[in-house]
Amino acid sequence: MGVCPAPGGFPHVEGSTRMSLFKRSALVGATVAGLTLALAVPASAHVTVNPDSATAGGYAKVTFRVPNESDSASTTKVEVNLPADKPVASVSVKPITGWDVATTISKLGTPIEAHGTKITEAVSKIIWTAKAGSEVKPGQFQEFDVSLGPLPASGAMVFKTLQTYSDGTIVRWIDEPASDGTEPESPAPVLKLAAAAATDTAAAAGPTATATTEAAPTAEKSDGPDAFGIAGLAAGVLALIVAMLAYARSGRRPETATVPAKPADK
């Protein structure tokens, strides 16, 4: 006994087989996509500095964001090294509840100048250590705020960072940016330094421009009220003339209306 073909010319069994193959293909595709996503997520979960750019020569508050990549261990210590070739005169850290912070100050090979003062030493390292119960647990992250300035005049600041786990593992986020633009395996946080925008320059020149503009209007103030006064006087006279004409017209209309009612008509 043969299989009755479907209206489209294919047996029902074949259609069922095609549907089964379609479902299996969809399942395989979904599995591959899921595995690809799962492999991609850990690669992007590295230590970063936010924002990743700041104005050269100015001050900035940056945040080092440290995610925990371990399934079982907690992050207990974070060490951020400031670039020796781009030192800054002022470095201050924001306290974090449950974490101790220590800074290392080193002598500079080449002194820098800040606000007219020669600086011969600067902070070269910041270390945060978690107290018991405050560690960054699996699936969590912690942020560490730092204020820096004045920033170098150009280039970028590479902050080589070490992340220590409770099981003794140390992850070294120390790879510098690749010249071809590809992301290295363990990238260090990088703060790009951009030149001040034109709007910033204009804002910096704002007080001088305002002082010049405000010093000049003395003559304008003596001329301005006279012109406005004359215009106002003319408008007032015109309004008065219009009002008088309207009054005159309204005064004549009653006279005309009462003429037929005079006794001379009787």
C-alpha positions as CSV (number, residue, x, y, z in Angstrom):
1,M,0.0,0.0,0.0
2,G,1.6,3.3,-1.1
3,V,1.7,6.6,0.6
4,C,-0.8,9.0,-0.6
5,P,0.9,12.1,-1.9
6,A,0.1,15.5,-0.5
7,P,-1.5,18.1,-2.7
8,G,1.9,19.7,-3.4
9,G,3.2,16.4,-4.8
10,F,5.2,15.3,-1.8
11,P,4.2,12.5,0.6
12,H,3.1,13.4,4.1
13,V,6.0,11.4,5.5
14,E,8.5,13.4,3.5
15,G,6.9,16.7,4.8
16,S,7.1,15.4,8.3
17,T,10.8,14.5,7.8
18,R,11.5,18.0,6.4
19,M,9.9,19.6,9.4
20,S,12.0,17.4,11.7
21,L,15.2,18.4,9.9
22,F,14.2,22.1,10.1
23,K,13.7,21.8,13.8
24,R,17.0,20.1,14.3
25,S,18.8,22.7,12.2
26,A,17.2,25.5,14.2
27,L,18.2,23.8,17.4
28,V,21.8,23.4,16.2
29,G,21.9,27.0,15.1
30,A,20.6,28.2,18.5
31,T,23.2,26.1,20.3
32,V,26.0,27.4,18.2
33,A,24.9,31.0,18.7
34,G,24.6,30.4,22.5
35,L,28.1,29.0,22.7
36,T,29.5,31.8,20.7
37,L,27.9,34.4,23.0
38,A,29.0,32.5,26.1
39,L,32.6,32.5,24.8
40,A,32.4,36.2,23.8
41,V,31.1,37.5,27.2
42,P,34.2,36.6,29.3
43,A,36.5,38.1,26.7
44,S,34.9,41.5,27.1
45,A,34.7,41.4,30.9
46,H,38.0,43.0,31.6
47,V,39.1,45.8,33.9
48,T,38.3,49.2,32.3
49,V,38.6,52.9,33.0
50,N,35.5,55.0,32.6
51,P,35.3,57.4,30.8
52,D,38.0,56.2,28.5
53,S,39.0,59.7,27.3
54,A,39.7,63.1,29.0
55,T,40.9,66.6,28.1
56,A,44.6,66.9,28.0
57,G,46.1,69.2,30.5
58,G,42.9,69.2,32.7
59,Y,41.6,67.3,35.7
60,A,39.4,64.3,35.5
61,K,37.6,61.8,37.8
62,V,38.0,58.3,36.4
63,T,36.5,55.0,37.5
64,F,38.3,51.7,37.4
65,R,35.6,49.0,36.9
66,V,36.7,45.6,38.0
67,P,34.4,42.6,37.2
68,N,34.9,39.2,38.8
69,E,35.5,36.6,36.1
70,S,35.9,33.6,38.4
71,D,33.1,31.1,39.0
72,S,34.3,30.2,42.6
73,A,36.9,32.8,43.9
74,S,36.4,36.4,44.9
75,T,38.5,39.4,44.0
76,T,40.4,40.5,47.1
77,K,42.9,43.1,45.8
78,V,43.3,45.5,42.9
79,E,46.6,47.1,42.0
80,V,46.6,50.0,39.5
81,N,50.0,51.2,38.2
82,L,50.2,54.8,36.9
83,P,52.4,55.2,33.8
84,A,55.9,56.3,34.7
85,D,56.2,58.2,31.4
86,K,53.1,60.3,32.0
87,P,53.0,61.2,35.7
88,V,50.5,63.6,37.2
89,A,51.0,65.9,40.1
90,S,47.8,65.3,41.9
91,V,46.2,61.9,42.6
92,S,43.4,61.4,45.1
93,V,41.2,58.4,45.7
94,K,37.6,58.1,46.9
95,P,37.1,56.0,50.0
96,I,35.2,52.7,49.6
97,T,33.4,51.1,52.5
98,G,35.0,47.7,53.2
99,W,38.2,48.4,51.3
100,D,41.6,49.7,52.4
101,V,43.6,51.9,50.0
102,A,47.4,52.6,49.9
103,T,49.4,54.6,47.4
104,T,53.1,54.3,46.4
105,I,55.0,57.5,45.7
106,S,58.1,57.3,43.5
107,K,60.7,59.8,42.4
108,L,60.4,61.1,38.9
109,G,63.2,60.7,36.3
110,T,62.2,64.0,34.8
111,P,60.5,66.5,37.1
112,I,57.2,68.0,36.0
113,E,55.6,71.4,36.7
114,A,52.2,72.1,38.0
115,H,50.8,75.5,38.9
116,G,54.3,77.0,38.8
117,T,55.7,74.4,41.1
118,K,58.3,71.8,40.2
119,I,57.2,68.3,41.1
120,T,60.0,65.7,41.7
121,E,57.8,62.8,42.9
122,A,54.3,61.5,42.2
123,V,52.0,58.6,42.9
124,S,53.0,55.6,40.9
125,K,50.7,52.9,42.3
126,I,47.3,52.5,44.0
127,I,46.4,49.3,45.8
128,W,42.9,48.5,47.1
129,T,42.5,45.6,49.5
130,A,39.2,44.2,50.6
131,K,38.3,43.6,54.2
132,A,36.6,40.4,55.2
133,G,33.1,40.2,53.7
134,S,33.7,43.0,51.2
135,E,35.4,41.0,48.4
136,V,34.0,41.1,44.9
137,K,32.2,37.8,44.6
138,P,31.5,35.8,41.4
139,G,29.0,37.5,39.2
140,Q,29.7,41.0,40.8
141,F,31.9,44.0,40.0
142,Q,33.3,46.9,42.0
143,E,34.2,50.4,41.0
144,F,37.2,52.5,42.2
145,D,37.2,56.2,41.8
146,V,40.3,58.3,41.3
147,S,40.9,62.0,40.7
148,L,43.8,62.9,38.4
149,G,45.5,66.1,37.2
150,P,46.8,68.0,35.5
151,L,46.7,65.3,32.9
152,P,49.6,65.1,30.3
153,A,49.4,67.2,27.2
154,S,48.8,64.5,24.7
155,G,48.8,60.7,24.0
156,A,47.2,58.2,26.3
157,M,47.7,56.9,29.8
158,V,48.0,53.1,30.1
159,F,47.1,51.8,33.6
160,K,48.6,48.3,34.0
161,T,46.4,46.5,36.6
162,L,46.7,43.4,38.6
163,Q,43.6,41.6,40.0
164,T,44.1,39.2,42.8
165,Y,41.6,36.4,43.7
166,S,40.9,34.6,47.0
167,D,42.4,31.4,45.6
168,G,45.7,33.1,44.9
169,T,45.2,33.6,41.2
170,I,46.5,36.9,39.8
171,V,45.2,38.2,36.5
172,R,47.5,40.7,34.9
173,W,45.7,43.3,32.8
174,I,48.9,44.7,31.3
175,D,48.8,44.4,27.5
176,E,49.1,47.7,25.8
177,P,47.0,48.6,22.7
178,A,48.0,46.8,19.5
179,S,49.2,49.0,16.6
180,D,46.7,47.4,14.3
181,G,43.7,48.2,16.5
182,T,43.0,44.6,17.6
183,E,42.3,44.0,21.3
184,P,45.0,42.1,23.1
185,E,44.2,39.1,25.3
186,S,44.6,40.9,28.6
187,P,44.2,44.6,27.8
188,A,45.3,47.3,30.3
189,P,42.8,50.1,31.0
190,V,43.6,53.0,28.7
191,L,42.7,56.7,29.1
192,K,42.9,58.6,25.8
193,L,43.9,62.3,26.1
194,A,42.1,64.6,23.7
195,A,42.9,68.3,22.9
196,A,40.5,70.8,24.4
197,A,37.5,71.5,22.1
198,A,36.9,74.9,20.5
199,T,34.0,75.4,22.8
200,D,36.2,74.9,25.8
201,T,38.6,77.5,24.4
202,A,35.8,79.9,23.9
203,A,34.5,79.3,27.4
204,A,37.9,79.9,28.8
205,A,38.0,83.3,27.0
206,G,34.5,84.1,28.1
207,P,35.2,86.4,31.1
208,T,37.5,88.6,29.0
209,A,35.0,88.9,26.2
210,T,32.2,89.7,28.6
211,A,34.2,92.4,30.3
212,T,34.9,94.1,26.9
213,T,31.3,93.9,25.9
214,E,30.0,95.3,29.1
215,A,32.5,98.2,29.3
216,A,31.4,99.6,25.9
217,P,27.6,100.1,26.3
218,T,28.0,103.4,28.1
219,A,27.3,105.4,24.9
220,E,24.5,103.0,23.9
221,K,22.7,103.5,27.2
222,S,22.6,107.3,26.7
223,D,21.3,107.0,23.2
224,G,18.9,104.1,23.7
225,P,16.4,105.7,26.1
226,D,16.0,108.8,23.8
227,A,15.2,106.7,20.8
228,F,12.7,104.6,22.7
229,G,11.2,107.8,24.3
230,I,10.6,109.5,20.9
231,A,9.0,106.4,19.5
232,G,6.8,106.1,22.6
233,L,5.8,109.8,22.4
234,A,4.9,109.5,18.7
235,A,2.8,106.4,19.4
236,G,1.1,108.2,22.3
237,V,0.2,111.2,20.1
238,L,-1.1,109.0,17.3
239,A,-3.3,107.1,19.9
240,L,-4.6,110.5,21.1
241,I,-5.5,111.6,17.6
242,V,-7.3,108.3,16.9
243,A,-9.2,108.7,20.2
244,M,-10.3,112.3,19.4
245,L,-11.5,111.3,16.0
246,A,-13.5,108.4,17.5
247,Y,-15.0,110.7,20.1
248,A,-15.9,113.3,17.4
249,R,-17.7,110.7,15.3
250,S,-19.6,109.4,18.3
251,G,-20.6,113.0,19.2
252,R,-22.1,113.8,15.7
253,R,-24.2,110.6,15.5
254,P,-26.7,111.5,18.2
255,E,-27.3,115.0,16.7
256,T,-28.3,113.5,13.4
257,A,-30.5,111.0,15.0
258,T,-32.5,113.7,17.0
259,V,-33.2,116.1,14.0
260,P,-36.5,114.4,12.8
261,A,-37.9,114.6,16.4
262,K,-37.8,118.5,16.6
263,P,-41.1,120.3,17.2
264,A,-40.8,122.2,13.9
265,D,-42.3,119.1,12.2
266,K,-45.7,119.4,14.0
